[in-house]
Amino acid sequence: MNLSVKSTENAEYMIEEIKDRLRIVNAGAIKASHFDAEMYEELHDLYTMVIKREKFSTSEMQAIAEELGNLRAT
């Protein structure tokens, strides 16, 4: 899978991986359809950072969740 290619499937994959890695409780609130294609690069950067880490502090998880919220299309 080439995540550098902008596609809905890639966005869905990255979002699911981020949710799994962070163990987001309300995972249904975060869907690929909420994200604008213009934010794909930012989503990819966030995904890359999350995948590289094994553990996150509570404040880091909160900051990542907030960043996901900031990336959502309005």
KOLBADREN-780534 format. One record per residue: residue number from 1; x, y, z of N, C-alpha, C in turn. Coordinates in Angstrom, 1 decimal, m for minus. Example, Ala and Ser with C-alpha at 12.3 -4.5 7.8 and 13.67 -1.06 7.14 Angstrom:
BEGIN
+-----+--------+--------+--------+--------+--------+--------+--------+--------+--------+
| pos |    n_X |    n_Y |    n_Z |   ca_X |   ca_Y |   ca_Z |    c_X |    c_Y |    c_Z |
+-----+--------+--------+--------+--------+--------+--------+--------+--------+--------+
|   1 |   13.2 |   m5.7 |    7.8 |   12.3 |   m4.5 |    7.8 |   13.2 |   m3.3 |    7.8 |
|   2 |   12.8 |   m2.2 |    7.1 |   13.7 |   m1.1 |    7.1 |   12.9 |    0.0 |    7.9 |
+-----+--------+--------+--------+--------+--------+--------+--------+--------+--------+
***
This chain:
BEGIN
+-----+--------+--------+--------+--------+--------+--------+--------+--------+--------+
| pos |    n_X |    n_Y |    n_Z |   ca_X |   ca_Y |   ca_Z |    c_X |    c_Y |    c_Z |
+-----+--------+--------+--------+--------+--------+--------+--------+--------+--------+
|   1 |    0.9 |   m1.2 |    0.0 |    0.0 |    0.0 |    0.0 |    0.9 |    1.2 |    0.0 |
|   2 |    0.7 |    2.1 |   m0.9 |    1.4 |    3.3 |   m1.1 |    0.6 |    4.5 |   m0.5 |
|   3 |    0.9 |    4.8 |    0.8 |    0.2 |    5.8 |    1.5 |    0.5 |    7.3 |    1.0 |
|   4 |    1.5 |    7.4 |    0.2 |    1.8 |    8.8 |   m0.3 |    0.8 |    9.2 |   m1.4 |
|   5 |    0.0 |    8.2 |   m1.9 |   m1.0 |    8.5 |   m2.9 |   m2.3 |    8.9 |   m2.2 |
|   6 |   m2.8 |   10.0 |   m2.6 |   m4.1 |   10.5 |   m1.9 |   m5.2 |    9.7 |   m2.4 |
|   7 |   m5.9 |    9.0 |   m1.5 |   m7.1 |    8.2 |   m1.8 |   m7.9 |    8.1 |   m0.6 |
|   8 |   m9.2 |    7.8 |   m0.8 |  m10.1 |    7.6 |    0.3 |   m9.7 |    6.4 |    1.1 |
|   9 |   m9.3 |    5.3 |    0.3 |   m8.9 |    4.1 |    1.0 |   m7.7 |    4.3 |    1.9 |
|  10 |   m6.7 |    5.0 |    1.4 |   m5.5 |    5.3 |    2.2 |   m5.9 |    6.1 |    3.4 |
|  11 |   m6.7 |    7.1 |    3.3 |   m7.2 |    7.9 |    4.4 |   m7.9 |    7.0 |    5.4 |
|  12 |   m8.8 |    6.1 |    5.0 |   m9.5 |    5.2 |    5.9 |   m8.5 |    4.3 |    6.6 |
|  13 |   m7.5 |    3.8 |    5.9 |   m6.5 |    2.9 |    6.5 |   m5.8 |    3.6 |    7.6 |
|  14 |   m5.3 |    4.8 |    7.3 |   m4.5 |    5.6 |    8.2 |   m5.3 |    6.0 |    9.5 |
|  15 |   m6.5 |    6.4 |    9.3 |   m7.4 |    6.7 |   10.4 |   m7.6 |    5.5 |   11.3 |
|  16 |   m7.9 |    4.4 |   10.7 |   m8.2 |    3.2 |   11.5 |   m6.9 |    2.8 |   12.3 |
|  17 |   m5.7 |    2.9 |   11.6 |   m4.5 |    2.5 |   12.3 |   m4.2 |    3.5 |   13.5 |
|  18 |   m4.5 |    4.8 |   13.3 |   m4.3 |    5.8 |   14.4 |   m5.3 |    5.4 |   15.5 |
|  19 |   m6.6 |    5.2 |   15.2 |   m7.5 |    4.8 |   16.2 |   m7.1 |    3.6 |   17.0 |
|  20 |   m6.7 |    2.6 |   16.3 |   m6.2 |    1.3 |   16.9 |   m5.0 |    1.5 |   17.8 |
|  21 |   m4.1 |    2.3 |   17.3 |   m2.8 |    2.5 |   18.1 |   m3.1 |    3.3 |   19.4 |
|  22 |   m4.0 |    4.3 |   19.3 |   m4.4 |    5.1 |   20.4 |   m5.5 |    4.6 |   21.3 |
|  23 |   m6.1 |    3.5 |   20.8 |   m7.2 |    2.8 |   21.5 |   m8.3 |    3.8 |   21.8 |
|  24 |   m8.7 |    4.6 |   20.8 |   m9.7 |    5.6 |   20.9 |  m11.0 |    4.9 |   21.3 |
|  25 |  m11.7 |    5.4 |   22.3 |  m12.9 |    4.7 |   22.8 |  m14.1 |    5.0 |   21.9 |
|  26 |  m14.2 |    6.3 |   21.5 |  m15.3 |    6.7 |   20.7 |  m14.9 |    6.7 |   19.2 |
|  27 |  m14.4 |    5.6 |   18.7 |  m13.8 |    5.5 |   17.4 |  m14.8 |    5.8 |   16.3 |
|  28 |  m16.1 |    5.5 |   16.5 |  m17.1 |    5.8 |   15.5 |  m17.2 |    7.3 |   15.2 |
|  29 |  m16.7 |    8.1 |   16.1 |  m16.8 |    9.6 |   15.8 |  m15.8 |   10.1 |   14.8 |
|  30 |  m14.8 |    9.2 |   14.5 |  m13.8 |    9.6 |   13.6 |  m13.9 |    8.7 |   12.4 |
|  31 |  m14.2 |    9.3 |   11.3 |  m14.4 |    8.6 |   10.0 |  m13.6 |    9.3 |    8.9 |
|  32 |  m13.2 |    8.5 |    7.9 |  m12.5 |    9.1 |    6.8 |  m13.3 |   10.2 |    6.0 |
|  33 |  m14.6 |   10.0 |    6.0 |  m15.4 |   11.0 |    5.3 |  m15.4 |   12.3 |    6.0 |
|  34 |  m14.9 |   12.4 |    7.2 |  m14.8 |   13.7 |    7.9 |  m13.6 |   14.5 |    7.5 |
|  35 |  m12.7 |   13.9 |    6.7 |  m11.5 |   14.6 |    6.4 |  m11.5 |   15.0 |    4.9 |
|  36 |  m11.0 |   16.3 |    4.7 |  m11.0 |   16.9 |    3.4 |   m9.7 |   16.4 |    2.7 |
|  37 |   m9.7 |   16.2 |    1.4 |   m8.5 |   15.8 |    0.7 |   m7.4 |   16.7 |    0.8 |
|  38 |   m7.7 |   18.0 |    1.1 |   m6.6 |   19.0 |    1.3 |   m5.8 |   18.7 |    2.5 |
|  39 |   m6.3 |   18.0 |    3.4 |   m5.6 |   17.7 |    4.7 |   m4.9 |   16.3 |    4.7 |
|  40 |   m4.8 |   15.7 |    3.5 |   m4.3 |   14.4 |    3.4 |   m2.8 |   14.4 |    3.9 |
|  41 |   m2.0 |   15.3 |    3.5 |   m0.6 |   15.4 |    3.9 |   m0.5 |   15.4 |    5.4 |
|  42 |   m1.3 |   16.3 |    6.0 |   m1.2 |   16.4 |    7.5 |   m1.6 |   15.1 |    8.1 |
|  43 |   m2.7 |   14.5 |    7.6 |   m3.1 |   13.2 |    8.1 |   m2.0 |   12.2 |    8.0 |
|  44 |   m1.3 |   12.2 |    6.9 |   m0.2 |   11.2 |    6.6 |    0.9 |   11.5 |    7.6 |
|  45 |    1.2 |   12.7 |    7.8 |    2.3 |   13.1 |    8.8 |    1.9 |   12.6 |   10.2 |
|  46 |    0.7 |   12.8 |   10.6 |    0.2 |   12.4 |   11.9 |    0.3 |   10.9 |   12.0 |
|  47 |   m0.2 |   10.2 |   11.0 |   m0.1 |    8.7 |   10.9 |    1.3 |    8.2 |   11.1 |
|  48 |    2.3 |    8.8 |   10.3 |    3.7 |    8.4 |   10.4 |    4.2 |    8.6 |   11.8 |
|  49 |    3.9 |    9.7 |   12.5 |    4.4 |    9.9 |   13.8 |    3.8 |    8.9 |   14.8 |
|  50 |    2.5 |    8.6 |   14.6 |    1.8 |    7.6 |   15.6 |    2.4 |    6.2 |   15.4 |
|  51 |    2.6 |    5.8 |   14.1 |    3.0 |    4.4 |   13.9 |    4.4 |    4.2 |   14.4 |
|  52 |    5.3 |    5.2 |   14.4 |    6.6 |    5.1 |   14.9 |    6.8 |    4.9 |   16.4 |
|  53 |    5.7 |    5.2 |   17.1 |    5.8 |    5.2 |   18.6 |    5.1 |    3.9 |   19.1 |
|  54 |    5.7 |    3.4 |   20.2 |    5.1 |    2.2 |   20.8 |    4.1 |    2.6 |   21.9 |
|  55 |    4.4 |    3.7 |   22.6 |    3.5 |    4.1 |   23.7 |    3.3 |    5.6 |   23.7 |
|  56 |    2.2 |    6.0 |   24.3 |    1.9 |    7.4 |   24.3 |    1.4 |    7.8 |   25.7 |
|  57 |    1.8 |    8.9 |   26.2 |    1.3 |    9.4 |   27.5 |   m0.2 |    9.9 |   27.3 |
|  58 |   m0.9 |   10.1 |   28.4 |   m2.2 |   10.5 |   28.3 |   m2.3 |   11.9 |   27.6 |
|  59 |   m1.4 |   12.8 |   27.9 |   m1.4 |   14.1 |   27.3 |   m1.0 |   14.0 |   25.8 |
|  60 |   m0.2 |   13.1 |   25.4 |    0.2 |   12.9 |   24.0 |   m1.1 |   12.4 |   23.2 |
|  61 |   m1.8 |   11.4 |   23.8 |   m3.0 |   10.9 |   23.2 |   m4.0 |   12.0 |   23.0 |
|  62 |   m4.2 |   12.8 |   24.0 |   m5.1 |   13.9 |   23.9 |   m4.7 |   14.9 |   22.8 |
|  63 |   m3.4 |   15.2 |   22.7 |   m3.0 |   16.1 |   21.7 |   m3.2 |   15.6 |   20.3 |
|  64 |   m2.9 |   14.3 |   20.1 |   m3.1 |   13.6 |   18.8 |   m4.6 |   13.6 |   18.5 |
|  65 |   m5.5 |   13.3 |   19.4 |   m6.9 |   13.3 |   19.2 |   m7.4 |   14.8 |   18.8 |
|  66 |   m6.8 |   15.8 |   19.5 |   m7.2 |   17.1 |   19.2 |   m6.7 |   17.5 |   17.8 |
|  67 |   m5.5 |   17.0 |   17.4 |   m5.0 |   17.3 |   16.1 |   m5.9 |   16.6 |   15.0 |
|  68 |   m6.4 |   15.4 |   15.3 |   m7.3 |   14.8 |   14.4 |   m8.6 |   15.6 |   14.2 |
|  69 |   m9.0 |   16.2 |   15.4 |  m10.2 |   17.0 |   15.3 |  m10.0 |   18.3 |   14.5 |
|  70 |   m8.8 |   18.8 |   14.6 |   m8.4 |   20.0 |   13.8 |   m8.3 |   19.7 |   12.3 |
|  71 |   m8.0 |   18.5 |   12.0 |   m7.9 |   18.1 |   10.6 |   m9.2 |   17.9 |    9.9 |
|  72 |  m10.3 |   17.7 |   10.7 |  m11.6 |   17.4 |   10.2 |  m12.1 |   18.5 |    9.3 |
|  73 |  m12.8 |   18.1 |    8.3 |  m13.4 |   19.1 |    7.4 |  m14.5 |   19.8 |    8.1 |
|  74 |  m14.7 |   21.1 |    7.9 |  m15.7 |   21.8 |    8.6 |  m17.0 |   21.9 |    7.7 |
+-----+--------+--------+--------+--------+--------+--------+--------+--------+--------+
***
